[in-house]
Amino acid sequence: VQEFLLEIHELPAAERLLQRLVDEHPQEYWLAGRLQRLLIRSGRAGEARPLLERTLQHVPDSLAVSLDAIDAEEQLGNRAAALAHADRAAERRAAEPALLRRRRALADTAER
C-alpha cells in the first residue's frame, strides 16, 4: 500500500501509514527504514535522524541504512559525519559498489 501511495504521489498518506506501522511494530526495523528513507527523500533528514540512529543501532550492517545515514548527514550539511558513516560502512562492506561510489563522490566534493 505504501508503494502505491508513493506512486500516486500521496506522500502525506504514505508517511501516515508508515508512521502508524512503525508505532505498532517498533521492532520491525525495515518499516522504520522505509519511513526514514521517505523523510530523507522529502528533504526532512532532521526528522529522520531519531529513526535512523535507532535503526543503525539495531541493524548496523545494512547497506540501505548506511546509505540513508550518509544521505541524511549530507542533506544536513554534515559532510564529516557523512564521510564517517561511509568509512564505517566500508569497513563492513568493502566491496559493495554502491557504497564505494558514494564514498568516492563524498571525497570528491570534499576536495573542491
N, C-alpha and C positions, 0 to 999 in steps of 0.2 A: 504494500500500500504506500509506504514511504517513497519508494522509487517512482511510482505512478504520480504521486503528488508533485515530486520534483520535475518530472517530465512535463507536466501541465503547468509548471511554474507557480505552484501553490506552496511557496516556501513557508509562509506562516503556519499553514496546516501541517506540513511535513515536520516542522520544528515542534509544534504542539504534540503531535503523535509521538515523536521520538522522545521528547521530554517526559511524557506520561509513561512510556515504556521503560525509560531509564529509572524513573522514580519507583515503578512497580517491580523492576528486576535489577537492582543495583549491582549484582554480581555478574551480570551479563555484559562484559566489557566491550563486546562487539557492538552493542547498542550505544554505549557511551562513545565509542569510536565514530559511529555514524553521526551522532549529534555533534561531537566536537568538529568533525570534518565539515558538516553543514555550516556551523558557526564560522569556522575559519574561512571557508569559501565565500561566505557572506560578508567578509571584512570585519568580523567580530571576534578576533583572536583573543582579546581580553576576556570576553565572556567564556570562551572555550578553555581558558587556562586551568581553572579548577578541575574540570573533567579530564583534561589532558594530563595533569600531574597525577591524578588518581590512576588513570589508565596506564601511564608509564610505570607507575609503581607495581602494578599487578601483571602487566604483560610487557616487560622491558625489551623482549627480543622481537617484538612485532615490527616488521618493516613499515607497515602502514602507520602505526603510531609514531614511529621515529620520524617519518616524513611529515606527519602532522605537526610534530614538535618543531621541526626545522621551519616549516611554513609559518607557524604561529609566531615564532620568535622573529623571523624575518619581517612579517607583517607589522609587528610591534616595534620594529627598528632596532632590535637587539641582535645585531649581527654576530657579536662574540658568543652569545648564548646559542644562536643557530649553528655556528661552527662547532661549539662544544657538543651539541646534540648529534651533529653529523659525525664528529670524531668518535663519540661513544658508540653510535650505531655501526660505524665502520669497523670498530674493534670486534663487534659481534658478527657482522655480515660483510666481511672484507671483499667478497667477490660479487656483491649484488650490484648489477649495472645501474639501476635507478638511483641508488644511494651514491654511487661513485660519481654519476653525472651531477647530482645535486650538490655534492661536496665540492666538485670542481667549479661549478657555477658560483657557489658562495666564495670560494677562494679568489676566483677571477674578479668578482665585483668588489671584494675587499681590497684588492691591489690597486684599483682605479682611484 
